[in-house]
Every structure is written in C-alpha cells, then in structure tokens.
Amino acid sequence: MKKRKEGERRERKSALERLRNWLKSSASRCALIVLAGGILLLGLTWLVCVPERYNLSVGSISRQTINAPKDVVDEIATQDAKKAAAAAVEPAYHLQEGVSDQVLQQLSALFSELRIVQQYGLTLREASDTDESIRVRSFTDDEISYAQGIVTQLNLTRYQATTLLRTSNADFDIMVSTVTTAVENALNSGVREGQVSNAISTIQQIVGYRVDISLTQNILPSVLRTCLQPNLVIDQATTETARQKAMDAVDTVICLQGQNIIREGDVVTRNQLEMLRSLGLLQDNQYDFSVYSGSALLVCLSVVLLVILLQLTDRELLHDVKRTAVVMSVMILSTGAAAIAIKLSSAYFIPAALGAMLLSVLLGWQPAISATPSLALLISSLAAGNSSSSMLEMIVLLLMTLTGSIISICYERGKAQRSMVIICGLLVAVSNAAEVMAMALLSSLDTSGMYLDMLWAAGGGLLSAALVIGLQPLFEAIFNLATSSKLLELCNPTQPLLRKLLLEASGTYHHSIIVANLAEAAAERIGANPLLARTGAYYHDVGKLKRPQYFKENQNGENPLTTKDPYVAAGIVTSHTKDGLQLAQKYHLPAEVQQIILQHHGDTPVMYFYHKALQQPDGQAVDIKDFRYSGPRPRTREAAIIMLADTVEAAVRSMPDPTPQAIQENIERLLRGKIEDGQLSDSPLSLRDIDSICEAFASVLNGVFHERIAYPQAAIPKRNLFELSEEKASSEQGEGGARE
C-alpha cells in the first residue's frame, strides 16, 4: 500500500512537471495565439451575423427595409391558414336511432291538440245564426284564452289561436297530411345537426303550394320548430380528426432568409412584429442567442479544422510562435476583409482567395492549404448570417474560396517573383466569374443580374491579388519572414551587407558564391528550399567581416594566426559565427538566415589549432572542447546542407589534383566525418538525402574544377599601325554607306 501511494505521488508529480514544462514551451504560446485568434474571429463573425435591433410597434411606420437574417415562421399567418382549413372541413354525421319516430309522434300529438282548437272554433262558428256571421265571427277573450289553454306543447299567440279557430276541416286536413309527409321525407333524407332551420325552410317551401297561406305563415313555423329535431348528429371525434388533418396539411408560412419582412414606409402589422420578435430584432425582447451560439460553433469548428490540418501537413508550425502568429493574423485579416465587403458592397466582391494567396507567399503551400477549408467555412458562414445574403450566395462563396485558394496555391508554388501574384489574381478572377455564371445557370434563376455578379466576383479575385501585393512587404517587415521574394531581394549583390562582403572580404565573398551553388543544387535534389539555401550560403560567413585578414581566403601573404596562441587563434576563427549573427541582426536578416549563420559549423572542432596545441612542449592536457565552435548543430536541412557545402568547397579547393574521382572520394570522406562527429544528428537529413547531396556536390564541383586545355607558348606577330588605320577608315566608310 505504501509503495502504491508513493507511485501515485510520483505520477502526480510527473504530470505536474510535464504540465509546467509545457506551459513554458513554445507550444503553449502557440496554443494561446490560436485561442486569441479564435476569439477575434468570433468577434468579427458576430459583427456581421448579429442583426440590428429595432424599436417598432403595431401601426408604426418603418423607416427602413428590414430583411430576414434567417428563415422565420410567420406564426399568425400560419395559424390563420390552419383555422381556414379547419373551417372548410365538413362535419362528419351519424344517424341517431329513434329520432325520426319521436319527431313524427310529437308532430302527430301536436296536430291532435291543434285539431281540438280547430274543432272548438268550428263549434263556435256553427252556433252563429247566419252564414255571414260565421265568416266574420269574432271570438271573445275567454274563447281565445280557452283555445290557448288546449295546446300544451307550444305557446299559441292570440293571432295563432284565432287563425286555428277560423280554419276549416279541409284546410286543416291538408296541412296535417302534407306537413307530415314532408317531415317524414326530410327525416328520411336526414336532418343534419345545425341545419334544422334550413330543413324548416325547405319544408315550408314544399307544403306552401297546398297548405293555406295563413296556416303556412302563422302556424307551421311554430309547429316545425317545436317538433323537428336533427336525426343526423355531428360525430365530434371524427370531425376533429378530419379538421386536425386539414390543419396539419397546411404548409407553414415562412419568410425566407434575405426576404423583406417590412419595406421602408410600410405600416407595421401584427404578424410582421411577431416575426421580428421571434428573430430577436426588437429592442423590447430578448436576444436571439441561436445566432451567437451558431457563430461560436462555426468558429470553433474552423479553428479545430485548421489545427488538425496543420498537424497533418506542417506539425512544426504549431511549435513556432512567429509562424503561428502569421497564420492567425492572416485568418483574422481575411475574415475581416470579407466582413467589410459583405457590409459595404456585394457579397461576391469578397477577396475569398486572400488568405491562401498571402499564406502561400509568406509561409509556403502547407499552411495555405491547411487554412483554406477553415477560411471557406468562415467566409460562407458570414454570408449565411447576413440578412441581405441568400443561400445561393453562401454556396457560391464556399466554392469561390475553395477553388480560388487551390488555384492560387498551385500557381504560386515555387514562384518567387512578386509579379506572379498579379497573374494569380487574374486566374482567380476568371475562376470566380465562371463559378458565378455556372451557379446562376444551374439554379435557373433570372440571369439579368448575372453579369453584374460576375464582375463583382472577378473584382474580388483582383482585389485579393492587390491586397497580397500590399500586405506581403508589411508582413515581411513585421515578422521578419524569409519569403521567396525577400530571399530574392537578399540575393541581389547590391544588398549592403553583400556589397560590404565583396569589398572588404572578397575571398570570403567568392567562397560564398561557390558554396551557394553547391547548396542550391543539393537542396533541389532532396526537396529542401533551394532559395533559402542559396541565400543562407551567401551570408553564412559574414561574421568574417569583423576580422577578414585572419581568414585564409582573404590573405595575400603570411597568415597572422600562425603567430598566435592556438587557443587564441581558435577563438578568433570560431567567433565568426557569433559575429555573423550580430551582423545579421543589425541588418535585419530573416531568422532562418540567422540560424544558418549560427549553425553552419555546428560544434565542429578546428583541427589545425587543436593539433598545434597538442604539439606544444608545455605538456598540459588539451581538451578538444576548447577548439570547437559554439554551435548549435544544424537543425534544418538547409543549415546542414550549407555546413557540408562549406566543408567540401574548402577541402576541394585545396586539392592539388581535383579529378572527378578524387573529388567524389573526398566528398564522401568529408561527409562521413561529419556523420561520425555527430554534426548531423539534430538535422532531419536521411542517409538517402546525404547520398543525393554527395551526387549534387560532385556534379557542381566537377564543373568548377574541370580539366583545361594547355595552351602552347607562341608569340603573336605585331601588326603595322598604318594597316590598322586603313582598316579602320574602310570600316567606317562601309558603315556610312549602310546607314545611307
């Protein structure tokens, strides 16, 4: 148990130590740069995607046109459409048993009571003396009240009672038979719930041709309203199911992204206000956090995708603070330029290829190709979050960023001239215009505005090239980058430091020229950076400018080091790497060139002075460390190549008979010695690379030290001065005639 606890304690301590070491490393600083860059990218995305908020109410006048930043449901219009669809559904009915018999029985009972009233009236009329009195017989209040009391199923009015009292047997019988038949037929056809009034009107129209008009108008409506009932009642469950299906079938009313919600000068309606509220565009409601969360998710995905691709293509970049800062700066700059273009002009005017073109000329194709998918995702998301952009524009921008970036990366790879950026911009412009045309034709949209969009897209490609031309020197100055263009400028012999080297240490200068030829050939052979190798070789020995007379290639007579103490002499020789670093920093050479200057000797010992120290008669022990360069050993392929080229050039130049076979053997011996001394242990060179370097060195040196023809010693006869003057005069006359 005690051992287990001690083991756990050691593991925790080891984990904390690893964390502490990581926090002190360059990888942690790079991670911090990526995190800070992601936060800035998120802020830029929010500036474009988060919409403006308005102070509006129902009935107010909109002072500007408001577009939907994303698809939004018009809830009020949708609910109105669903209600209309439900109202249009006919109710479902079912036959209710026994209702027809009940209606007919009640009708028969009511007619029986009414017949008693009619018969009572007939009795009263027959009691009159004359026929004339029968026709004009008036009934007393008691007689009418008695007649009203006979009927129990409905409340007869005085007028209705009087009408019945005056009705003849024939008219009453016709009414009973006709109405009973009509009611029975109506019940057989079905009287629907809620439509009893319609059935009564229909029955009245049917019987009105036969029944006395006074009965039809006064008695029949009350009778039918009392007796008639629906025998087809609504099936609530079935009806609600049908209505729900009809409501579900109604399409949701959606205001699409980019579509006008309110136009300038319109009166704000309730459904428009509710759409604005659901989008979070009103000042009196909560924010639409979906926009913020969506933007944050897209930025996180973009940054994670960038880091993954960099791990696959250029893992060392994520441990280089300067190069990581360049990548994130370009990402932020490209996204910012896209945001400005979306806000101020057409979405197609976005310099979509800016990031890839700039990274390609600054850091190479690996970071550029790694950043391309992330930039495409960011730029298209800006269009997706902008209320004035459409889904088609988002797709086109995604394709423009991908294809334009790939075209620029492929074209710029290996081309150091700044003028190539202009040609690359033209290619991207043509590609952008073609993509806009293709998408417009494929989508079958109105092509009236297609040509204007094509011009905007082509302008975006040219804008990318213009921005790269303007920003490249700025990035080179701020980050001191060893870009191809910068290296080409440094290779110019008119550069102040090279000019100084030529004038004050001409031997070192010419030595550097040959080393540069060797290094460039070897770098091309193994796939390293030949331009960096040439530039580094030009400047690798600039430290000798401090004491040029102490180096053999600059001496015309006796070597002053021969009179120096071996330790002092070795110190003078080995110090030229540090002196060169100081000069490189003074003249602001790129860090890659500075590292080559410092590393091109590694910690190689100066064997001449070490051997001289061993021969001293004082008998003191000699430590070879005192005669080594301060290092470090070469850590890049270019620095290792220049170390080997420097060693080989000096050795071959001192050979008495540099035949091709001797040069090849000497090169192999020197490189084997560097390997055995461990000078290449920290470099990424493989054994296959070293074999290729040997072949490249031999090819170049065989051309430098080729066999020459031995010219015979023969005297040239002197020419007559008179003959020379005659030849000159005749030559001038011939030229004058030719001009005439």
Protein Blocks (a to p, Z undefined) as FASTA:
>chain_A
ZZmmmmmmmmmmmmmmmmmmmmmmmklmmmmmmmmmmmmmmmmmmmmmpccdddddehia
cfbdcddfbdcddfklmmmmmmmmmmmpccdddddehklmmmmmmmmmmmmmmmmmmmmm
mmmmmmpmbfklmmmoccdfklmmmmmmmpmkbccdfklmmmmmmpcfklmmmmmmmmmm
mmmmmmmnopaehilmmmmmmmmmmmmmmmcfklmmmmmmmmmmmmpccfbdcdfklmmm
mmmmmmmmpccddddehiafbdghiacdfklmmmmmmnopafkbccdfklmmmmmmmmmm
mmmmmmmmmmmmmmmlmmmmklmmmmmmmmmmmmmmmmmmmmmmcfklpcfklmmmmmmm
mnojklmmmmmmmmmmmmmmmmmmpmkbcfklmmmmmmmmmmmmmmmmmmmgopabfklm
mmmmmmmmmmmmmmmmmmmmmnopafklmmmmmmmmmmmmmmmmmmmmmmmmmmmmmnop
abfklmmmmmpmkbmklmmmmmmmmmlmmmmmmmmmmmmmmmmmnopafklmmmmmmmmm
mmmmmmmmlpfklpcbdcfklmpcfklmmmmmmmmmmmmmmmmmmnopafklmmmmmmmn
ojadcfklmmmmmmpcnlpacdfklmccebjadfbfklmmmmmmmmmmmmmmmpmblcfk
lmmmmmmmmmmmmmmnopmmmpcbdfklmmmmmmmmmmmmmmmmcccddddddddddddf
klmmmmmmmmmmmmmmmmZZ
